[in-house]
């Protein structure tokens, strides 16, 4: 039986307390890079009028950020599963499967954009359906970019309502973050949310393996339980 939302969040909070420094530095690095990209883009395009140069800088920078976001999800999975995580690992693995991770992010973003162009509700549903793509790209390096999206859809099937409620349960925390100009987000809310959602991914992944929704081979897990993705962790009573 899969863990409840409350159990996942409690486990995430306990795990994060053991590696709070690493969680904060990972979140701080992502936020700092994102802000730096926005500032440089504003200076080049708005202040200096260098539109072409702005785009030549912005696009590669965003590609790097996309891959770092994928890498960061694996670090938060490590935190949830009580493995050592670090911001250095996030950067050290930047060139590992770079194009596959970037392609997966682009592929997911394209489909989300197409669904949002139709109606809001279908867009939200698909956003939830694709929400595990980041984690699969990071956790299962043998899975292709397109297959990661399909696996996310299968793993979230029947759980979309629960995932939506899971996300909604952090609304108060995100509101607090806005009131503190993002400070609370970097030092607590962001790491807490990311560790919790990493926990949700782990539980959904293992549940999918248990009920046969996905196979170990599809995720790159060997018959002996060793491989790129962790083996299922048993029942959660």
Residue, then its C-alpha position, 0 to 999 in steps of 0.5 A: x500500500x502506498x504512503x499517504x500524502x501526510x506520511x510522504x510529507x512527514x518523511x520528507x521533512x524528517x529527511x530534509x532535516x538531515x541534509x538541510x544545508x544541501x537542500x538549501x544550497x541546491x535551491x539557492x543555486x537554481x534561484x540564483x541562476x534563474x535571477x542572473x539569466x533574467x537580469x542579463x536578459x533585461x540589461x542586454x535587451x531592454x537597457x542596451x537594445x541588443x536583442x539578437x545578442x540577448x537571445x544568443x545568451x538567453x537560449x543557451x543559458x535556459x538550456x543549461x538551467x533546464x538540465x540543472x533542474x532535472x539534475x536537482x530532482x535527483x538530488x532531492x530524490x537522494x535526500x528523500x531516500x536518505x542518500x547523500x546529496x550535494x549541489x556539486x553533484x548537480x553541476x558535476x552531472x551537467x554534461x551527463x545525458x545533456x541532450x536527452x535531458x534537454x530533449x525531454x524537457x523540451x518535449x514535455x514543454x511542447x505538449x504542455x503548451x499545446x494543451x494549454x492552448x486548448x483549455x485551462x482544465x485540460x492543460x492542468x490535467x496534462x501538467x499533472x500527468x507529465x509531472x514525473x517526467x523530470x524525475x524519470x529523466x534524472x533517475x532512469x538514464x536509459x529511458x529516452x526523452x519521449x518514453x519518459x513522458x509516456x511513463x509519467x502518464x502511466x505512473x500518474x494514471x489514477x492518481x491525478x486527483x491525489x497529486x493535485x491535492x498534494x500540490x494544493x497542500x503547499x499553497x499556504x507555504x507558497x503564499x508565505x514565500x511571496x510575503x517574505x520576497x522569496x526568502x522563505x522559499x529558498x531556506x525552507x519552502x522550496x526544499x520542503x516542497x521539492x523533497x516532498x514531491x521527490x518522495x511522491x515520485x518514489x512512492x508512485x514509481x514503486x507503486x507502478x512497479x508493484x502493480x505492473x503499470x511499468x516494468x523494471x526493464x522499462x526503468x532500467x532496473x536489473x533483475x537483481x534489483x540493481x541498476x540506474x533506478x532504485x528497486x521497489x521498496x516494498x509495501x508501505x503500510 
